[in-house]
């Protein structure tokens, strides 16, 4: 454990940021799974609706610096292609 006051504060701040980032990443993963589940079920309308929500969460995470912009773009691209391939 740190002895210096500023080091103790950094530990607390880092923990808080880590928890927040984990929460955002988890919600992004959940929204991606919803899109994939709708694709598996063959429900195009639901897939498109959940795709919009997923894109919003992914871009929000990217803007906060949780995901690199290229990672976010790759995730959005793959989801969009999968939804567009549906009959």
C-alpha positions as CSV (number, residue, x, y, z in Angstrom):
1,X,0.0,0.0,0.0
2,X,1.2,3.5,-0.8
3,X,2.4,5.8,1.9
4,X,2.3,9.1,0.1
5,X,-1.0,11.0,0.0
6,X,-0.9,11.7,-3.8
7,X,-0.2,8.0,-4.5
8,X,-3.1,6.9,-2.3
9,X,-5.4,9.3,-4.3
10,X,-4.1,7.9,-7.6
11,X,-5.0,4.4,-6.4
12,X,-8.6,5.6,-5.6
13,X,-9.0,7.5,-8.9
14,X,-7.6,4.6,-11.0
15,X,-10.0,2.2,-9.3
16,X,-13.0,4.4,-10.0
17,X,-12.0,4.9,-13.7
18,X,-11.4,1.1,-14.0
19,X,-14.8,0.3,-12.7
20,X,-16.5,2.9,-15.0
21,X,-14.6,1.6,-18.0
22,X,-15.6,-2.0,-17.2
23,X,-19.2,-1.0,-16.9
24,X,-19.2,0.7,-20.3
25,X,-17.3,-2.2,-22.0
26,X,-19.8,-4.6,-20.5
27,X,-22.8,-2.6,-21.8
28,X,-21.2,-2.5,-25.3
29,X,-20.7,-6.2,-25.3
30,X,-24.3,-6.8,-24.2
31,X,-25.6,-4.6,-27.0
32,X,-23.5,-6.4,-29.5
33,X,-24.9,-9.7,-28.3
34,X,-28.4,-8.4,-28.7
35,X,-27.7,-7.6,-32.4
36,X,-26.2,-11.0,-32.9
37,X,-29.1,-12.7,-31.2
38,X,-31.6,-10.9,-33.5
39,X,-29.5,-11.9,-36.5
40,X,-29.6,-15.6,-35.4
41,X,-33.4,-15.4,-34.9
42,X,-33.7,-13.9,-38.3
43,X,-35.6,-10.8,-37.1
44,X,-34.4,-8.1,-39.3
45,X,-36.4,-5.3,-37.8
46,X,-35.2,-6.1,-34.3
47,X,-31.6,-6.4,-35.6
48,X,-31.7,-3.0,-37.2
49,X,-33.2,-1.4,-34.0
50,X,-30.6,-3.0,-31.7
51,X,-27.9,-2.1,-34.3
52,X,-28.7,1.6,-33.9
53,X,-28.4,1.3,-30.1
54,X,-25.2,-0.7,-30.3
55,X,-23.6,1.9,-32.7
56,X,-24.5,4.6,-30.2
57,X,-22.9,2.8,-27.3
58,X,-19.8,1.9,-29.3
59,X,-19.3,5.5,-30.5
60,X,-19.9,6.8,-27.0
61,X,-17.2,4.4,-25.6
62,X,-14.8,5.5,-28.4
63,X,-15.4,9.2,-27.6
64,X,-14.7,8.5,-23.9
65,X,-11.4,6.9,-24.8
66,X,-12.4,3.4,-23.7
67,X,-12.1,2.0,-27.2
68,X,-9.6,3.1,-29.8
69,X,-11.4,4.7,-32.8
70,X,-10.3,2.0,-35.2
71,X,-11.6,-0.7,-32.8
72,X,-14.9,1.0,-32.6
73,X,-15.1,1.4,-36.4
74,X,-14.3,-2.3,-36.8
75,X,-17.0,-3.4,-34.4
76,X,-19.6,-1.1,-36.1
77,X,-18.6,-2.3,-39.6
78,X,-18.8,-6.0,-38.7
79,X,-22.2,-5.6,-37.1
80,X,-23.5,-3.5,-40.0
81,X,-22.3,-6.0,-42.6
82,X,-23.9,-8.8,-40.6
83,X,-27.3,-7.0,-40.5
84,X,-27.1,-6.1,-44.1
85,X,-26.5,-9.7,-45.2
86,X,-29.8,-10.7,-43.7
87,X,-32.4,-11.7,-46.3
